Structure formats: C-alpha cells, structure tokens
Amino acid sequence: MLFCSVNNRIRKLFLGLMAFISFLFQINELQATHLRAGEIIATKRSTFEYDFTLVLYRNTNGVEQPNAELDFGDGTSQKVDLFKQDSLDQKTQRLIFNFRKNFPGAATYTVSFREINRNNGILNINSGFSDNTAFYVESQVTIDPLLGANTSPQFLYPPLDNGNINQTYTHGPAAWDAEGDSLSYELITPQSQKGTTVPNYVLPNQIGNNGSNPTFTMNSQTGLITWEKPLRQGLYNIAFKVNEWRNGYLIGYVVRDMQINILFSTNIVPILNIPKDTCLTAGLLLKDTITATFQENETKSLQAYSGIFSFPKPKDIFNAKTKLFKQTNTAESMSFEWQTGCELIRAQPYQVTFEAQDNIGEAISLSAIKVWQIKIIPPALTILKATPSGRKITLNWDAYFCSNVDSIAILRKECENDTPLVTDSCDTGRDIPKGYNLIKKVRKTATSFTDDLSLI
C-alpha cells in the first residue's frame, strides 16, 4: 500500500509538472505571435550623439510589448520602456520606443532590433508557420564630422496594407529625407537576426502561382511596390532597404519589414489619376488636379503624403502668390497648389504619394497608391548681353537671385557648328549640351565674363 501511495504521488507530481510545462509553453507561444512590421529611424544631435526611434506594429491578440532593446553595433545595447502607443484599428497597435546613444568615434554602425516573434500565418515565411520566426530590423548610420546634419529617411505611410485577390496591389512608403539626400529602394529578404534570413522565404507572387506568373516589383527611385494580381488570400511579409546617398556616397540605410493582407472580397480597388512627372522652374506656381473613381455607396478618401507640406514659405522671387501649398479636395477630386522658390532647388525630385481609399475603417478597405515626382530647377539668367571688342566678347547679365546654386557655367558653340541649343525641361545646367564646349565656371555672384580664348 505504501509503494502504491508513493507511486500515485509520483504520478500526480509528474502529471502536474507536465501540465505546468505545457502551460509555460502556451504562454511562450502566445508571447511569440505578435510583431507585424517595424523600422528604426536615426536623428543626429551632435557629432557623435544620435537619437533612435524604434517603431513597431503589433497584433493586439498577442502579448504586450512593454519594453524594447537596441543593439548599437559597437558592443553596447540599451533597453527602454514603451514611450507611446496608439491603435491603427481593432487588431493593430503602433508602438514607439525612444533611445539616445553617444558613439565612441567616427565609423559606420549598424543598429538593430530583434524580438521573438512574428505573428503566425505569414504565407511566404516558413510555409505559414511563422510564429516561431524572430522579427529583426536594422538601420545603418555613418558618423563623420564632415557629413553635417543627417537624419534617416522617415516613412509617412504605415507598413500595413490590404489588397484583394486578382486585383493589382500598390504600396508607397512615402519616404522623406529632411536633408534632401538621394534615396534608392531595393527589396531584400526579411531577417530573423543579423546576417540570417527567415526560413523558407519566397516573394509573395510565388504563393498560389498557377503558371500565370504575376509580377512583384519595387521601383528603385520612388519606392512604389506593385503586385500584379495576388492569387491567394492571407498574410504576407516583405522587407526593403532605403539607401541614403550624399555626393555619390552611401551614408546610411533603413530596413523596413512590412505586412500585406490579401482579402477575398467583391470590393474593387479605386482608380487613381495623378499628373505626369514634371519639372518646374523655381519661383513658379505649380497647380494641378488629382482625381479618383470609387464604387457607389462607399465611404472614401483621397490623401497626399509628402515632406513638402512641412516646408517653410519660399521667397517670392517672381512676385507670385506667396502661398506654399494649398490642398482642397472632395472624395473624388483634389486641387494641388505649390508655390516654389530658390530654396527648393536640388538635384533630386520631390515626391508626393497619393492614396485613394474606400470603405474607410472597414475590414475590406482597399487603396490605390501612386507617386508624383516634381523636380525644381534653377531659373535661367536674365538680360544677357554680348559685346564684341576686337577678338574679345564680353558677356553681361543681371545678378543671379538664387543664392543656393553652385556656379554659373559659360558655354560656347563654334561658328561651323550649327547645332541649336537643345535642353529638356529638367535641365539643371550640370550637363553640357551637345555641340557646346564649357569655357569656364564663374562664381554665382558674377555678372560679367570676357571670352578671349582662341577667337577668330
């Protein structure tokens, strides 16, 4: 009887231990199924001091995320508590974590975040068994005292979107660089830790492929993602890198990991019409109209995302209207006005991302997204005079009013060369037109130049 009693106690203890282990496993599994998307943004405070903002998007059915830890890539890390959270919808929260780091010296640092784990059911990661796959994002910063101010590209559009089966899906991250650095985009494989990609990853267009071979692409200049006719309902994750260039050198990048939810519904994606990419001389007023077509009886919106909306007012160099930007819209039409100025001249075009969205706040809401590129170029010189004197020619012009240009280029065409001066509407004076020779570049403050070289 004593032996049986001991055996029963051991058996009960064993079963209790198994139940406890099972309970712990279930808790761990719950904790491992919540992260949907995210990125890390860097802002320079001083030569070696940076602020970092970690933005995460979590499934509210998962466990809370009260804190987060960044690895700064120099052998140190920092753990902070949640700074702010808000709800995007009933199932998704956006979480903000703020960090500050003083780096030991000039170098290139890769700052990263890793957390267990992603939400489950992501079809293109590990055949849908994604809940045991870690979530990982990173950003790279180059610390160089000669670089000056620098902030990572910031995203104005969230990394969560709906699409619909057999309808073209589009997404634009609306990345914006405060210093005007050139940005390029590239798709990469999502990672589970530094240098390690997630298991069994395929691009979303490979899921359900029945031989029709729909494409999945990302425009390297605008960041616009286009998925031609998704074939299977469900969740998909992708990752892309936004590279930041200055004077031809890579000075950093941001990796964003985002999630796409493909629906199976009778809803139809809105039709969005935007102007063609354009070039405009600084000082002129840009006016145009954006339109969208929706199904009947839908709640609808037409929105624009761009860093230009936060610009200060440019100088009124042409006595034009001083209004920087004006946006008036109904659900089907938007009037766009932008007063440009010398301060806006730069080599890279500005980008405005437009979104037409239907069924606002509903689970079957769909969007159409397009990107408009606008390039602001320097005005031409005014009141140019050419005065011959023997074998010399003296050129005179009014003082140039745009102070942020590099220099003024003096070009010459030989008499026997009757090639007309032809430039496109986006010419900034950086390239020498065919049939012309560069004589000299003079200071931007110059108002005259005498050509006495090899004149016949």
C-alpha positions, 0 to 999 in steps of 0.5 A: 500500500505504501509503494502504491501511495508513493507511486500515485504521488509520483504520478500526480507530481509528474502529471502536474509538472507536465501540465505546468510545462505545457502551460509555460509553453502556451504562454511562450507561444502566445508571447511569440505571435505578435510583431507585424512590421517595424523600422528604426529611424536615426536623428543626429544631435551632435557629432557623435550623439544620435537619437533612435526611434524604434517603431513597431506594429503589433497584433493586439491578440498577442502579448504586450510589448512593454519594453524594447532593446537596441543593439548599437553595433559597437558592443553596447545595447540599451533597453527602454520602456514603451514611450507611446502607443496608439491603435491603427484599428481593432487588431493593430497597435503602433508602438514607439520606443525612444533611445539616445546613444553617444558613439565612441568615434567616427565609423559606420554602425549598424543598429538593430532590433530583434524580438521573438516573434512574428505573428503566425500565418505569414504565407511566404515565411516558413510555409505559414508557420511563422510564429516561431520566426524572430522579427529583426530590423536594422538601420545603418548610420555613418558618423563623420564630422564632415557629413553635417546634419543627417537624419534617416529617411522617415516613412509617412505611410504605415507598413500595413496594407490590404489588397484583394485577390486578382486585383493589382496591389500598390504600396508607397512608403512615402519616404522623406529625407529632411536633408534632401539626400538621394534615396534608392529602394531595393527589396531584400529578404526579411531577417530573423537576426543579423546576417540570417534570413527567415526560413523558407522565404519566397516573394509573395507572387510565388504563393498560389502561382498557377503558371500565370506568373504575376509580377512583384516589383519595387521601383528603385527611385520612388519606392512604389511596390506593385503586385500584379494580381495576388492569387491567394488570400492571407498574410504576407511579409516583405522587407526593403532597404532605403539607401541614403546617398550624399555626393555619390556616397552611401551614408546610411540605410533603413530596413523596413519589414512590412505586412500585406493582407490579401482579402477575398472580397467583391470590393474593387480597388479605386482608380487613381489619376495623378499628373505626369512627372514634371519639372518646374522652374523655381519661383513658379506656381505649380497647380494641378488636379488629382482625381479618383473613381470609387464604387457607389455607396462607399465611404472614401478618401483621397490623401497626399503624403509628402515632406513638402507640406512641412516646408517653410514659405519660399521667397517670392522671387517672381512676385507670385502668390506667396502661398506654399501649398494649398490642398482642397479636395472632395472624395473624388477630386483634389486641387494641388497648389505649390508655390516654389522658390530658390530654396527648393532647388536640388538635384533630386525630385520631390515626391508626393504619394497619393492614396485613394481609399474606400470603405474607410475603417472597414475590414475590406478597405482597399487603396490605390497608391501612386507617386508624383515626382516634381523636380525644381530647377534653377531659373535661367539668367536674365538680360544677357548681353554680348559685346564684341571688342576686337577678338574679345566678347564680353558677356553681361547679365543681371545678378543671379537671385538664387543664392543656393546654386553652385556656379554659373557655367559659360558655354560656347558653340563654334561658328561651323557648328550649327547645332541649336541649343537643345535642353529638356525641361529638367535641365539643371545646367550640370550637363553640357549640351551637345555641340557646346564646349564649357569655357569656364565656371564663374562664381554665382555672384558674377555678372560679367565674363570676357571670352578671349580664348582662341577667337577668330 
